Amino acid sequence: MEECLGFGRVEQVFVSHVEDAVTFWAQCVDRADEMPPLCEELATYCPLKGPIFSNPEIGTIYGGLFSQDNCWYRCKVQKVISNEFCHVIYIDYGNSEAVNRSCLVELPEELQFPGLARKYRLWGLQLSDPDVSVSEQGTAFLVNMINERQITVRHKVTYKDNTVVVQAESDQTDIGEEVLKKGFAVRCKTVPILINDEGTRMDLICPPLNSNMSLSLSNRHVENAAGGDRKSSTTPNRTQDPFNNQSRALNPIDDSSGNNACWTKLSPGSSPNSLSTKHREVMDENERLKFQMDLVLKKCESLESQIELLGLEATKEKEAMHCLLERSLKTAISDKLRVLSSKIELLKSARRENMNICFGDDLSEAVRVISEECSVAPSSLETLEEIWGAYNVAQQAIQQCKVTEEVAGLIKTRNTVQQALFSAVQDFIREVDELSLSNRTKALEQIFSSLEDVYGKATDPEASDEVFQDFHDWKQAKIEKFSNVRSDTDDSLRVLFLWFNDLREFFDLTSTASLNSDEVVGNIDELIKNVESVIEKELNISGAEHDETEKKIILSAYNKVVQKIRQELELIRVVMSKHKDSVEFEKQIAEWLHKSPNVDKLLAIKKTLKGLKTQLRWKAIEQRSLEELDEACDADVNNIKENIAELREKIFEEIYLEQEEYNKLRCLVEKWFPELPLLHPESGIVNYMNSGGLLSVSLERELFNAEPMKELSSKRPVVCADIQGRKVLLKGYSIDVDTEAKVIERAAKYHMAWCELKEESHLVPLMFLFFCKSDPLAYLIVPFYPGESLREIQASRPLTIQEVARVMKGVACGLQTLHKANIVHGSVHQNNVFALNRKQGMLGDFDFTKTDEQRNLLNSVGPLNFTSPEVKAGHLASPSTDMYSYGCLLFWLSHGEQYKIMQDGTPDLESCSMDRNLKDLLSRLVSGASQITAAQVTEDEYFLTQEAQVLPVSNSEVDEASTNENADVQIQSCS
């Protein structure tokens, strides 16, 4: 510090506050690391202290709450303005303000050290004009030039109030010269000098030629070092860290406001510079020692007062202890008996709660159950699995056989194994029925649940069966220890009881017992102490928790029990599953043990159908002949029409019977008799199975009294017909040899996806598929929903917002069903989506003669192209392309024809006003970067918010057409 204060000393400082055009406050850069701990200590200490109640003392350092950032800083009171306000200077920065007394708190002694900021004045300058506006301009100029910046200062002289006169530079620019050039300051006519304690003086700029030379004080102009009591117009930023996150430097500052600098004289034989330096050093050292001495004196006074207080407290405690001892001696017996009685009460309560000694009894019982009552696999299970394996091999050999001559031997072998399997199945069922596996399963699950409630979720570490023995040994040792402790307690209480009995007899004046006082009293203190000890020991054992070793033993046994339970439950599950299969086998195969199924009933139905078709053709010829006659009788014509209608009704009834018989044969082929298609190729079972039960070889185009549907026949012939009172559509597709198999495969895949969920699939069902015998056409029969397509509904009475959400969620469910079956629809547009009763969204079928990409490229209705950009670019169709088409359809429903199309063909969402959730959903659907799935769409926030406003659809609200679907498609069972 002394070196910093020396004349000519150069140092780096950080300017924290500008007072006027020639005066500023700064912090020494070398001491920047002292600020962070000071700030942390103030922020921790000050908020916990209450405000000062007495008037603040001038010059005392307090903690002050700065008004601009509500942070705590050290400050020194300069002036008391009123009972509530006083003027303070923040000694670590230099700025000042008027604060409320409630914003001041007292600081401890360790924070009562000089400020970190020091006051500096530009060398040889004084303010040029006392005018306020000019002064403010000068202050602003200096603020802009040096405030919150690091500068270099060269010490010239130090005033009595610790103001240092310096020559300041910033980036090799003389700051004083810049202020002088701007006219905010003028050069001093006289310069301040320093006075020493002997009254000698020294001119620091122009030293005298000899020591006898004197200067008249009246001819010297003394500058105001304190700079007045003016509040700064600018406040330094306390949060800014000018030294790479270090604090501002600490320089002691005395804020006395003397208005005149002192003067000194050179002593003989001394140079001015050396004298001023030594004098300053001595003054600083004296000031430091005085400050330290004051601290020591204050600490001594504080320690003396603390010693005095401690002495008083010790005296009081001693007196209180004497009083307590006297009272304790008076009530010693009652106190001891009261303590003993309370422990006896606790012991009684503990024994009532633990009537029987139990340590892991639930776990011990579980170990016993899984060890002694463990279920074992039925003895017949192994034999059953061997025979069943041989049976499966025999069945597989029949399936793979392609030669009719060889199949007979394979069937004979299979039948032999089948007989053996039937006997093994009966033995297995009989043995399993005697095991009561259901009761065993319930018992194991109950044990598992109760143990899990006590011991928590089990882990699966590898553990040997020895853990059960370890658990048993631990439990026995624990029970033995507890029994011994309880026995000791009972013995001690029995001795105490005998002592009380002797005491009672001694005080009984009528007793003849010869006991003296020493014998009666005995060693009662030791006896009571022993009783308390054993009671405390039993209470500790009763309420003690298991240590880590005990916990490890218990948890190991528990995990092993859970492992055994799971293994046994898995064995029971396997046995029960095999039992279920065996019961089904026994039930279904019993009919065919001594005979083989045939297709006679199916062929009989086909023969009946052939006769009915012939009658229908003759009736049709007869009708045409009558209608061509000029004098045809209307009654005869109507009679023939009625006959034709009856024949058609009978034909469709027989077709339904044929489909039922096909379904029965399919089940037999899949489960028990794979040889049927090979033995009876004329039955057409293979084609029926390949189509998923959809193909009908008995249906013909001539069987229907169809009406052309010109409005639906733009791409393919579509006619409307009636099947048993139900309107259906016959869609005709041109096929060739190559596409026939593909049509069957695609239609069967679609039909199987519908069969899994039926009405919940939200797909239009396929009723029949048949091929025209005279033309290369395939006809697909589907239900007819007149006026229910989205195009027709929107043209007549558009759907409301809530109806759109409900319908489109159903369409999303339909896409989810198809995508789960790896089917890409490719034809999602307003003509192929139906809103049954304006509530149930249904996704229509598609052109099974075309590939996914071909359908997507043709997916355009009206100005809005439903084909995704990636398909246009030549990429393969995928579920995401369906979701793009779905998004375009949802957009079309929401805005009709009022929309804009961007250059890439996608809808312009930004040009439309819509619900926020809807816009978010559409942006993800039509964006190529998003891969949103149909399942995610059904759970989207848009549908969830709309569902809150719409009642759920009941089954009675579904369209009348869909209520009859079960009757139309019951023959399409996929089981």
Buried (B, 14 or more C-beta within 10 A) or exposed (E): EEEBBBBEBEBBBBBBBBBBBBBBBBBBBBBBEBBEEBBEBBEEBBEEBEEBEEEBEEEBBBBBBBEEEEBBBBBBBBBBEEEEBBBBBBBBBBBBBBBEBEBBBBBEEEBBBBBBBBBBBBBBBBBBBEEEEBBEBBBBBBBEBBBBEBBBBBBBBBBBBBBBBBBBBBEEEBBBBBBBEBBBBBEBEBBBBBBBEEEBBBBBBEEBEEBEEEBEEEEBEBBBBBBEEEEBEBBBEBEEBBBEEBBBBBBBBBBEBBEBBBBBBBBEEBEBBEBBBEBBBEBBEEBBEEBEEEBEEEEEEEEEEEEEEEEEEEEEEEEEEEEEEEEEEEEEEEEBEEEBEEBBEBBEEBEEEEEEEEBBEBBBEBBEBBEEEBBEEBEBBEBBEEBBEBBEEBBEBBEEBEEEEEBEEBBEBBBEBBBBBBEBBBBBBEBBEEBEBEEBBEBBEEBBEEBEEEBEEBEEEEBEEEBBEBBBEBBEEBEEEBEEBBEBBEEBBEEBEEBEEBBEBBEEEEEEEEEEEEEBEEEBEEBBEBBBEBBBBBBEBBEEEBEEEBEEBBBBBBBBBBBBBBEBBEBBEEBBEBBEBBBEBBEEBEEBEEEEBEBEBBBEBBEBBEEBBEBBEEBBEBBEEBEEEEEEEEEEBEEBBEBBEEBBBBBBBBBBBBBBBBBEBBBBBEEBBBBBBBBBEEBBBEBBBBBBBBBBBBBBBBBBBBEEBEEBEEEBBBBBBBBEEBBBBBBBBEBEEEBBEBBBBBBBBBBBBBBEBBBEBBBBBBBBBBBBEEEEBBBBBBBBBEEBBBBBBBEEEEBEBBBBBBBBBBBBBBBBBBBBBEBBBBBBBBBBBBBBBBBBBBBBBBBBBBBBBEBBBBBBBEEBBBBBBBBEEEBEBBBBBBBBBBBBBBBBBBBEEEBEEEEEBBBEBEEBEBBEBBBBBBEBBBBEEBEBBBEBBBEBEBBEBBBEEBEEBEEEEBBEBBEBBEEBBEBBEBE
